[in-house]
Amino acid sequence: MVVPTNPSEFAERVTTSDSEFDNAIQFNGYNIFDMKRMSLMAGYDYQNYFLRGWKDKVNGSIRHQLYVSIKYANVFDSGSWRFYRSASYSNGEQSDITEISTDVSCYNGCDYTETIGISLSDEFLRDNMDTGFSIRFNAKSGDKNVITISPDYIKGYLQVAK
């Protein structure tokens, strides 16, 4: 699969969902996958993330969320959830996050998946359209994961999610 490299290519990959049974139109941005080496002992974190949004059909208001799924292995300790609880912006401002789901699979160690979301205003996305932004997700365990959304991603997503 070819990774988008400009706003138009990101816009082409935004999906929309709408039906007479829904009170909002849903937008899902391009799903980004990356992996980050956390330490020699802990191994890799696998991160999937994308912007998604909902536009109210009655009043036209729109809300957005950065949807993040973090999968990590724990070979040495089979009971170590991280428990992501907050997010920090690059200016130091903190925000609560929403826990969406959790999953664990164990065989010779365990793989944990925590799926979380953070609400983002339309104004925030538009203010960061030319610079992009980074958000650090903070876990109770002390682990931290940084997600960066590029200006091209935001511009492409907002071409459709309006």
N, C-alpha and C positions, 0 to 999 in steps of 0.2 A: 504494500500500500504506500502510495506517495503522500508524504506529509505536506500540507499546504504551506506556501511560502509568502502569500500576500493576502490582503483583505478579501479580494474577490474569491480566491480559492477557499478561504475559511467560510465565507458567506454561502458558497455552493454546498457546503457540508452541514449547514444548519438545517435541522429537520423541524417541521411544525406538525402539531397534532391539534385537530379541532373536530368537534362533532356537535350535533344538536343536544347531546346529553351533558356537555361540559359547560361550565359557566366561565371558562377562561380558555384562551388559545395558549398552548404550550410550545415553547421553543427549546431545542436541545442543541448546544454548540458541539463542535468537533471534540471527540474524546481523545485526550492526550494520555499517552502511556510513557512512563519513564521509570527507571530504577536507579536507586542511589545506594552506594555502599555506606553502611552506617558505622561498621567497625569490623575488624578481623574476626572477632568472636560472634558478633550478631549477624553478620552477613548483609544481605540486601533488603531494602524496602522497595516494594513495587507499588507505584502510585498511578492511579487512573483518575483523571479529573476533567471536568468540563463545566462551562456556564450553562445554566438553564433558566428559563423565565416563564412567567405567566402573565398574559394580558387579559384583564377583566373585560368581558364582552359588554357589560352594562355601562361602566364609567370610564373605560379605556385606560385605567391605571395599570402600571406594569411593575412587577417585582422580579428580582433576579436572585439566583443562588449559585455559589460556587460549590459544586458537588464533588466530593473527594472520597476515593476508596483507597485505603492504605493496607497493603498485605505485607506481613512480616513473619519470619520464621523464628522460632525459639527452640533450638536443638537441645539446649542445656537445662532449661527450666520449663516444664510443661504447664505452668500456671501463671504466666506473665502477660496479662493484658496490659496495654499501655494506658488506656482510658484517656483519650483526647478530650479536653474540656474547654479550651479557649483558643483564640487566635490573636496574633499580634500583627499589626500593620508595620510597615517600615518606619513610620513616624513614632512608633512606640505605643500607639493607641491599641487598647485591647477590646476584644469582642467575644461574646458568647457564641458557641456553635451549637448546632442541632445534631444529636446522634440519630442517624437514620437506620442503621442496622449493624449487627456484629455477627461474625461467624468464626468457627474454629474447626480445624481438621487435624487430627493427630494420628501419626504413624511414624515411629522412630523420631519423635519430636513433634512439635505442633506448628501449624501455620494459622495465624490470626488475621482476620480482616475486620477493620473498623471503617464503616462508611459514615461520613459526616458531611454537614453542609454549613455554609455561612451565608447569611442574607446580605445582599449587596443592593444598594439603591441604584436607580437609573442614573441619578446625578453622579454618584461615585464612578460608575463605568464611563460616563461621558467626560468627567473631569480627568480620567486616567487614560483616555483613548489615545493620546499622543505619546504617553510615556510607558504605558503598561503598569503593572503593579506586582508586588510580592506579598504573600501572606505566610506567616509562620504558624503552624498548628502546634500547640503545646499540650503535652500529655502529662497526666498525674505522675507517671513513672519518671519524668524528667526528659523523655525523648522529645525531639522537635523535628518537624518536617516543614520545609519551605517549598511553596508552590509559586511559580512565576507565570503570569499571563502576559503575553506580548501585546504590543499596540496593534499589530496586524490581526491577532485573534479577536481583540475587543472590537475593532472597526468592522471586521467581517460579521461577527455575531450581531452587532447593533444594526447592520444593514438590513437584517431580517427581523430581529426582535425589536419591533417598533410599533 
